[in-house]
Amino acid sequence: MSFSDFATPIAYVLFVWWFSTGAILYLDGLPRRTYPLTFGITTVVLIVALTGISHTAAVTSVGAAYSSFTCGLLAWGWNEMMFLFGYITGPRRTACPEGCGGWRRFRLATLTILYHELAILGTAVALTALSWDKPNKVGLWTFVILWAMRLSAKFNVFLGARNLSEDFLPEHLEYLKTYFRKRPINLLFPISVTASTMVFTVMTLKIVDPALSRPEAIEVTFLATLTALAVLEHWFLVLPMPAEILWKWGLSSRTSDEDGGYIEIWPPHDGGALETRRGQMPMESTAVSPSSSTVAALGARIGPNAVIQVVRALRELGGPGDLERVFAAADLGRYLQSLPDHMIPEQEVTGLHHALREVLDPQLCERISRRAGQTTAEYLLANRIPKPIAFVLKRLPPALAARTLLGAIGRHAWTFAGSGHFSFEAGTPVRIRIQGSPLCRSIRADAPACAYYTATFEGLFRALVSPTSTVVETACGAMGAQACVFEITW
């Protein structure tokens, strides 16, 4: 074989590795309203990739080697995108507790990525089945190498490294950074690099074996080059040159999202955060809001709908000048010139709802708050809940749909409860609790003051669980209760 016979596949691997990584980062950085479309397209691509591996598994040709390698890479890319999108991560979606170490830290870190690893395992099993007893296993081995080296990188980041590639993580996966450890090097790193370098060396020697046919030599070239790149990625962990410099164009799409993003459907199961209550359907979740340390570090912020929809409701139901007077009282007049398009400080939302009560009469305040909650639910249903998920929820038994929806709401509670603590019980009736609700903080009233939440929950449950759903706030912090409690029946 000539030099060009090796140079072409090496160049192909280098380009596809660089471009596909950047493309995934770019798509992940786009506004989250684009995720469902991207998910649909990439899932079709995954099906095409699996079909391609099946069709080329029995073929030993140069074209089949290129096809199988590409299909294996596409299958890996789908799994990476589902993780970065936050669709498939793990049952734990909260920060590492302060002072946590040893095996407990390892266990909690594992829970943050468990579902993703299971999805990768499932894909690997599918690739194995498609390639079983077939001569062309390039796609399978491509996937396995990427998986093995990514696992190694995860262990090294967990144990400690100089460069943690934190910029690759989107905002909705910020909590993962608390499981990373920054240090110059760890004891596993030299073992990882030495072992992978030995594998690369063996593959390189295999390439020049005269007994190999041209297609077989190209297959090994693909895998050897990919292994070399994986070794390079490991060195990026400790060298004074972060990997981000290679994909600045992929990170250029990163912007602050306008709210907490899409609802995922995997119910949370976070260690001791779940318990079964006698006489009720399980489950109660008490650890779905961010920890106090995370809130302190990141600052409590709430999605802009808490302002935008109030503006809309005041324009629809308020009297002349009500809108301007309310926002002047809250010192938020700038939002009447330009509505917020990103997460906003929690205290601004608290101030706005205080101003509603100060400026408007109680009946109008209630109507405005409820209307804002209704339009917030409409917005979420139209823009933040993928249509396939909504389709499935509507056809589940109400109890199961409610439990699934509650888990998803809980994972995004920080976007509407801020520093408040969100928990729920899925039973009869369903109960949602928000302790330290930003809507009624420092308010004293004779009646519940969280009509905005009431209407939002009711809109979501009527659309996704049962059209007869009714939400009633049975306890409120404004009335002296320890938490605001919302009971949901249907």
Secondary structure, DSSP 8 states (H G I E B T S, - for coil): --HHHHHHHHHHHHHHHHHHHHHHHHHHHS-GGGHHHHHHHHHHHHHHHHHHHHHHTT--SHHHHHHHHHHHHHHHHHHHHHHHTTSS--S--S---TT--HHHHHHHHHHHHHHHHHHHHHHHHHHHHHHTT-S--HHHHHHHHHHHHHHHHHHHHHH-BS---GGGS-GGGGGGGGG--B-S--THHHHHHHHHHHHHHHHHHHHT-TTS-HHHHHHHHHHHHHHHHHHHHHHHTTSSS-GGGGGHHHHTT----SSS-----S----GGGEE--TTS-S-EE---S--HHHHHHH--EE-THHHHHHHHHHHHH--TTHHHHHHHHTT-THHHHS---S-EEHHHHHHHHHHHHHHS-HHHHHHHHHHHHHHHHHHHHHHTS-HHHHHHHHHS-HHHHHHHHHHHHHHTTHHHHTTSEEEEE-SSSEEEEEET-TTSTT---SS---HHHHHHHHHHHHHHT-TT-EEEEEE-GGGT-SSEEEEEE-
